Amino acid sequence: MFYIYILKSLKDGGIYIGRTNDIGRRLSEHNAGHTQSLKNRRPLILLEKIECKNESDAIKLELEYKKGYKREEVKRRYNLV
C-alpha cells in the first residue's frame, strides 16, 4: 500500500506533499532532518494521508497534488492561503 501525505511546517506554515509506503517512518525521517529540503522547516505535522492501490497510482496522484489545482484545494481546506 502506498500513500500520498501532506505535511505542515509548524515553523513557517508551509506545506509539503510526498509519497511513501510507511507514513510513520517517513514522518520520523522528515522530523529528524533526513530530508534536506525540510531540514530547516521542522517540526512537521501530518495533515492528511491518501491511500493508493499501488506505487504508480501514488506517483500520478502526487504529481497532481504538487503541480495541479489540488495543491490550491489543500491550501484552502487548511486555511493556508
GROMACS elastic network, one bead per residue, 0.5 to 0.9 nm:
[ bonds ]
;  ai    aj funct       b0    kb
    1    20     6  0.87670   500
    1    21     6  0.59215   500
    1    22     6  0.85301   500
    1    51     6  0.71521   500
    1    52     6  0.63927   500
    1    53     6  0.58505   500
    1    54     6  0.59922   500
    1    55     6  0.77095   500
    2    19     6  0.71327   500
    2    20     6  0.56692   500
    2    22     6  0.75343   500
    2    23     6  0.89055   500
    2    50     6  0.84484   500
    2    51     6  0.61136   500
    2    52     6  0.52361   500
    2    53     6  0.65956   500
    2    54     6  0.58775   500
    2    55     6  0.58981   500
    2    57     6  0.85456   500
    2    58     6  0.63341   500
    3    18     6  0.83059   500
    3    19     6  0.55966   500
    3    20     6  0.54317   500
    3    21     6  0.59469   500
    3    22     6  0.77494   500
    3    23     6  0.73467   500
    3    49     6  0.62385   500
    3    50     6  0.53356   500
    3    52     6  0.55995   500
    3    53     6  0.86267   500
    3    54     6  0.87926   500
    3    55     6  0.84485   500
    3    58     6  0.64480   500
    4    17     6  0.70627   500
    4    18     6  0.56646   500
    4    20     6  0.66613   500
    4    21     6  0.88226   500
    4    23     6  0.88528   500
    4    48     6  0.82537   500
    4    49     6  0.56229   500
    4    50     6  0.50720   500
    4    51     6  0.66704   500
    4    52     6  0.74986   500
    4    58     6  0.63509   500
    4    59     6  0.84795   500
    4    61     6  0.74370   500
    4    62     6  0.61552   500
    4    65     6  0.88143   500
    5    16     6  0.81451   500
    5    17     6  0.56924   500
    5    18     6  0.53999   500
    5    19     6  0.61097   500
    5    20     6  0.77722   500
    5    23     6  0.75781   500
    5    46     6  0.72158   500
    5    47     6  0.76540   500
    5    48     6  0.57364   500
    5    50     6  0.63574   500
    5    51     6  0.88692   500
    5    62     6  0.86086   500
    6    15     6  0.67330   500
    6    16     6  0.57049   500
    6    18     6  0.66819   500
    6    19     6  0.89904   500
    6    45     6  0.85373   500
    6    46     6  0.60749   500
    6    47     6  0.55132   500
    6    48     6  0.52128   500
    6    49     6  0.64007   500
    6    50     6  0.87359   500
    6    74     6  0.86262   500
    7    14     6  0.83094   500
    7    15     6  0.54752   500
    7    16     6  0.50499   500
    7    17     6  0.63693   500
    7    18     6  0.82990   500
    7    27     6  0.84708   500
    7    44     6  0.61017   500
    7    45     6  0.54491   500
    7    47     6  0.54928   500
    7    48     6  0.72927   500
    8    11     6  0.87876   500
    8    12     6  0.85310   500
    8    13     6  0.60692   500
    8    14     6  0.56930   500
    8    16     6  0.63863   500
    8    43     6  0.84628   500
    8    44     6  0.54424   500
    8    45     6  0.53742   500
    8    46     6  0.65349   500
    8    47     6  0.65416   500
    9    12     6  0.56862   500
    9    14     6  0.53623   500
    9    15     6  0.62637   500
    9    16     6  0.79139   500
    9    38     6  0.84768   500
    9    41     6  0.57197   500
    9    42     6  0.60127   500
    9    43     6  0.59708   500
    9    45     6  0.66422   500
   10    13     6  0.54502   500
   10    14     6  0.79419   500
   10    41     6  0.75240   500
   10    42     6  0.67806   500
   10    43     6  0.56526   500
   10    44     6  0.58811   500
   10    45     6  0.72696   500
   11    14     6  0.81954   500
   11    40     6  0.84985   500
   11    41     6  0.57231   500
   11    42     6  0.62291   500
   11    43     6  0.65944   500
   11    44     6  0.80689   500
   12    15     6  0.89718   500
   12    41     6  0.66176   500
   12    42     6  0.87334   500
   13    41     6  0.87628   500
   13    80     6  0.74099   500
   14    41     6  0.83140   500
   14    80     6  0.76833   500
   15    44     6  0.89873   500
   15    74     6  0.89402   500
   15    75     6  0.81262   500
   15    80     6  0.84302   500
   16    38     6  0.83638   500
   16    66     6  0.85330   500
   17    62     6  0.71733   500
   17    65     6  0.71666   500
   17    66     6  0.65083   500
   17    71     6  0.87490   500
   18    62     6  0.65654   500
   18    66     6  0.84553   500
   19    23     6  0.85943   500
   19    26     6  0.89240   500
   19    55     6  0.87129   500
   19    58     6  0.67180   500
   19    59     6  0.73299   500
   19    62     6  0.66576   500
   20    23     6  0.63224   500
   20    25     6  0.89855   500
   20    26     6  0.69631   500
   20    55     6  0.86038   500
   20    58     6  0.84547   500
   21    25     6  0.89835   500
   21    26     6  0.85392   500
   21    55     6  0.84156   500
   22    25     6  0.55774   500
   22    26     6  0.62215   500
   22    27     6  0.87034   500
   23    26     6  0.51800   500
   23    27     6  0.60475   500
   23    28     6  0.85211   500
   23    49     6  0.81738   500
   24    27     6  0.53230   500
   24    28     6  0.62140   500
   24    29     6  0.86737   500
   25    28     6  0.51521   500
   25    29     6  0.62069   500
   25    30     6  0.87334   500
   26    29     6  0.50056   500
   26    30     6  0.62106   500
   26    31     6  0.86261   500
   27    30     6  0.51037   500
   27    31     6  0.61590   500
   27    32     6  0.84890   500
   27    44     6  0.77698   500
   27    45     6  0.79346   500
   27    46     6  0.75959   500
   28    31     6  0.51591   500
   28    32     6  0.59813   500
   28    33     6  0.86972   500
   28    34     6  0.88737   500
   29    32     6  0.50751   500
   29    33     6  0.64417   500
   29    34     6  0.53761   500
   29    35     6  0.71002   500
   30    33     6  0.53586   500
   30    34     6  0.56965   500
   30    35     6  0.55642   500
   30    36     6  0.87834   500
   30    38     6  0.67349   500
   30    39     6  0.72837   500
   30    42     6  0.78342   500
   30    43     6  0.84845   500
   30    44     6  0.74757   500
   31    34     6  0.75631   500
   31    35     6  0.84409   500
   31    38     6  0.82209   500
   31    39     6  0.76350   500
   31    41     6  0.89357   500
   31    42     6  0.59533   500
   31    43     6  0.58248   500
   31    44     6  0.61927   500
   31    45     6  0.87488   500
   32    35     6  0.82548   500
   32    39     6  0.79072   500
   32    42     6  0.83837   500
   32    43     6  0.88372   500
   33    36     6  0.69073   500
   33    38     6  0.69409   500
   33    40     6  0.78728   500
   33    42     6  0.76056   500
   34    38     6  0.82231   500
   34    39     6  0.69357   500
   35    38     6  0.55310   500
   35    39     6  0.58645   500
   36    39     6  0.51535   500
   36    40     6  0.80333   500
   37    40     6  0.75170   500
   37    41     6  0.80862   500
   38    41     6  0.50397   500
   38    42     6  0.65991   500
   38    44     6  0.86469   500
   39    42     6  0.61499   500
   39    43     6  0.88861   500
   40    43     6  0.87108   500
   41    44     6  0.73357   500
   42    45     6  0.88892   500
   46    49     6  0.76403   500
   47    78     6  0.84291   500
   50    58     6  0.88449   500
   51    54     6  0.89969   500
   51    58     6  0.81011   500
   52    55     6  0.73382   500
   52    56     6  0.87875   500
   52    57     6  0.61200   500
   52    58     6  0.55515   500
   52    61     6  0.84840   500
   53    56     6  0.85139   500
   53    57     6  0.66437   500
   53    58     6  0.76568   500
   54    57     6  0.55342   500
   54    58     6  0.63808   500
   54    59     6  0.88832   500
   55    59     6  0.61387   500
   55    60     6  0.87207   500
   56    59     6  0.50897   500
   56    60     6  0.63804   500
   56    61     6  0.86834   500
   57    60     6  0.52485   500
   57    61     6  0.61726   500
   57    62     6  0.84839   500
   58    61     6  0.51396   500
   58    62     6  0.58882   500
   58    63     6  0.85695   500
   59    62     6  0.51303   500
   59    63     6  0.63348   500
   59    64     6  0.87984   500
   60    63     6  0.53157   500
   60    64     6  0.64682   500
   60    65     6  0.88992   500
   61    64     6  0.50085   500
   61    65     6  0.62700   500
   61    66     6  0.85767   500
   62    65     6  0.51367   500
   62    66     6  0.60583   500
   62    67     6  0.85077   500
   63    66     6  0.50151   500
   63    67     6  0.58176   500
   63    68     6  0.74353   500
   64    67     6  0.54904   500
   64    69     6  0.74210   500
   64    70     6  0.63830   500
   64    71     6  0.77480   500
   65    68     6  0.57534   500
   65    69     6  0.72324   500
   65    72     6  0.85221   500
   65    73     6  0.88967   500
   65    74     6  0.83236   500
   66    69     6  0.86361   500
   66    70     6  0.75952   500
   66    71     6  0.59057   500
   67    70     6  0.78194   500
   67    71     6  0.68486   500
   68    71     6  0.60431   500
   68    72     6  0.77114   500
   69    72     6  0.53218   500
   69    73     6  0.64127   500
   69    74     6  0.88810   500
   70    74     6  0.62092   500
   70    75     6  0.86632   500
   71    74     6  0.51528   500
   71    75     6  0.63937   500
   71    76     6  0.87890   500
   72    75     6  0.50369   500
   72    76     6  0.62434   500
   72    77     6  0.85499   500
   72    81     6  0.80062   500
   73    76     6  0.51675   500
   73    77     6  0.60224   500
   73    78     6  0.86642   500
   74    77     6  0.50075   500
   74    78     6  0.62348   500
   74    79     6  0.83423   500
   74    80     6  0.80274   500
   75    78     6  0.54196   500
   75    79     6  0.58090   500
   75    81     6  0.54695   500
   76    80     6  0.60754   500
   76    81     6  0.59572   500
   77    80     6  0.77503   500
   78    81     6  0.82954   500
